[in-house]
Amino acid sequence: MRRGELVGLWVLLGLSFAAALLPPGTPGLVSLIAGWVPVAFAFWHFSRWVGVVWALTAFVVISAVSFTAEAVGVATGIVFGDYYYPDGPLGPLVLGVPPLILLQYFAMGYASLFLGRALAGLLRSPGGFWRTAAATILAAFALTVLDLATDPWQSTHLGDWIWRDGGEYFGVPIHNFLGWFAESLVFFAIVNAILAMRRPVARIARTRPPVFDLQGILLYGTFPFAVLVRPLLGSDDQSLAIALAGVAAFAVLPLLLAGVVAVVGRRR
């Protein structure tokens, strides 16, 4: 792997962390572009890990499963609870779902997948059935914990989506998090099955700088970082911002630190 690529990935990763520092009232276009930075990092990093074809395949799987779950969820309330997307905040709607949100799902999904495989020791090998199952469950748990720290702000505060009847967790129904865990189990199981095929396995096993693995873990850290710094930036809902920062600090950060220890410890 070329040094310039590693530098480029560091730049995108740094910009992903910097995006969390955008103050309230930042123009929508700036916020939109900032939101695409971790997506660009995720696809580039994923492509260098397993190859462009397999990264694209994983993107299609995550997007297809997520869009189907969202469309069914909006129409029936079965998957996540009774909610809807209003026109405007996240772009145009298709079957009641803004397709642009799938880009965020991909970035968060890849970060959680990489973290889950790191914790299961599968960043450089395919693993057997049980270790792959463990990696799948860990990835789904990591993604669901991120949702615990972010959903109330995006829904009850920003209004990116609306819960018709509110819910027990800062206005979000517990049903939502069970749905997230189940949905992500499905697409992580499919993606991990794809990564167990001969050609992706050969790419995963190739020699690469250890810092590459650390970069993948740190992508996961960009999401709780935004939650942690929000109270420092000031908000008209400071109590919610502080509460979610606590969730990020005590639920999300331990997973991130475990991932860092996993990849750094493997270098020794």
N, C-alpha and C positions, 0 to 999 in steps of 0.2 A: 504494500500500500504506500502510495506516495506521500511525502511529508506535506506537500501542499494541500492534499485532501484533508489530512488531519487538522491543519491550520484552518481550512475553510469550515470544517465541522465545529471547531472551537469558536469561530466567529459567530456562526449561527446559534450555537448553544448560548454564548454570551448575550446575543441579541434576544434570545428567548427569555432569559432571566431579566434583561433590561426592560422587556415589554411589561413586566409586572409592575414596574415603577411609573408607568404612565398615570398621570394624575386624573382625578375625576374631571369630566368635561372635555377630555381629549376628543378632537374631531373623529367622527365615525370612520372615515376612510383610513386615518392613521391607525386606529384601533384594529380595523379589519386587516390591514397589511401586517401589523404586529402579530395578529393571531395566526397568520399564515407562516410565520418564521419557524415555529416548532414543527409544523407540517412538512416544510421543506427539509428540515434537519432529519425528521423521522424517515422520510422516503430515501434521502441520500444515504443515511446510515444503514438502513435496512438493505438497500441495494448493494452496499459494499460488504455487508455481512453474508447475505445469501444469494445475491445476484438480482439484476433488474427484473427478470421475468418472474421470479418467485416473490419479490417484493410487490410487484403489480398484482400478482395472483392473490396475495394476502390482503392487499388493499381492496380488491373486488369482493373477497369473502367478507371482510369486516363491514364494508359498505352495504353489501346486499343483505346480510343478516340484520344489521342495525336498521336499515331503511324499512325492511319488512316488519321488524318488531315495532318500530315507531308508527308506521302506517296502521298496523293492526291495533296498536295501543291507542292512537288518537281516535280511531273509529269505534272501538269497543270498550276501552278502559280496562281490558283484561290484563294486559302485559305489565303496565306500570301504575295504573290508577287512572282516575278521570281527569284528563288535562287536555289542553289544546295549545297550538302555536298561533299567536296573533300575527296579522300581516305586518311586515316591516322590519322588526328588529334583527332577524336573521336571514333576511332576503326572501325571495319568492317561495311559495309553497307548492309542493307536488303531493297530491293525496293527503293534504294537511300537514306535510312535513317539509321543512326547509332543507334541501339537499346540501347546502353549504355546511350544515352542522356535521355532516359525515366526515369532513376534513378534520375537525377537532376530534371526533371519535377515533379516527385513524391514528393521530398523533398520541392521544392518551392510550389507545389500545397497544400501539407498538411499544411505548414506554413500559406499560404494565407487562406485556409479553416478555420483553427483554429482562425485566426485573424478576419475573417469575422463573424464567429459565436460569438466571444467574443464581437464584436462591436454591434451585434444584440441581445446580452444577451441570447445566446443559448448554452453556454458551459455545462450547467447542466440541460437543459430541451429541449424538442423537439420543442416547439413553434408552432404557427399556420401558415397558408399559407403565410400571408403577411410578418411576421418576417422571415420565412424561405426564402422567395423570396428576402428580403433585405439582408440576410446573403449571399445568392448566388451571388447577384450583387456586394456586398462589397468584397467578396473573389475574384471574377473575376477582379474587379478594382485593388485590391491589387497585384494580380499576373501580370497584365498588366503594372502597374507602375514599378514593379521590372524589367520587360523587357525593359522599357524605359531607365533604369539606367545601364543595362548590355549588351543589344544586340549590340550596336555599337562597344563596345570593343571586344566582341567575334567574331563578323563578320568582320568589316572593319579593325580591328587591328590584331587580332590573326588569322583570316581566318578560324575559325572553320566551318563557312558556308559562302557562297559567294553570294552577290546580283549582278546579272548580269548587271543590269542597274543602280545600286546605288539607292539613294533615298534622300528625302528631309531632313531627320533627321539624321545628321552625317553619311550619306551614306546609311541609312535604309529607305525603303519606309513606309509611314504612313499606307498603306495597311496592313503591317505586324502587327501593333498593333491592328487594327480593327479585324484582323483574330484571334489574341491571345485572345482578349476579348470574341469573339463569341465562340471560341473553349472551353475556360475555363468555360463560362456560361453553356455549355452542360454538361461537366463532373462534375462540382460542383452541378448542379441541380440533376444529377443522384445520386451522393454521398449523398447529403442532403436528398433525398428521401429514400435512404437506411438507413440513420441514424434516420429517422422517424419511422422505423419499431419497433415492440415491444421489441425485444431482445436488439438491440443497445440502445434504449431509457432507458431500465432498467440499462444498464451499465453506460450510461452517468449520470444518476441520482444518482449513488452511491456516498457516502461520500469519499472525498479524500483530501489530504493536499492542501491548497490554492496555495502553491508554485508550485504545479504541473501545474496549469493553467498559471502561470507566465513563466515557462519554455517553454511552447508551444508558447507563444507570442514572447519570446526572440529568438526562432529559426528563425522567420521572420527577426530579426535584424542581423543575420549572413550575409545575402546577401547584404544589403546596406553597412555593415561595410567593406566588401571587396572593394567596390567602393570608400568609403570615405578615406581609408588609401592608396589607390594606388598612389595618387600624392606624398605622403610622402616617398614612397619606390623608387621613381625615375622611369622614363619611357622614351623611345625614342619618345613617342607621348604624351608629358606632357600636351599640350593644350586640347586634347581629355579627358585625365584622369581628369583634373580639371573641365571641363565642365560636365562630368558625375557625378563627386562628388557633384557638385551643384544640379544636378537633384536628387541625392540620399538624399541630405540634406533637400531640400525644397519640395520634393514630396513623398519620401518613409518614411523618419523619422517621419513626422507628423502622419502617419497611425500607425507606431509602437508605438509612445508615446500615442496615443489614445487607443490602445489596452492595454498597460500597465496600464493606468488610469482605464480602464474598469474592469480589473481583480483585481487590488489593491483596487479600490473603493468598489468592491463587498465584500471585506473582512471586511469592517468597519461596 
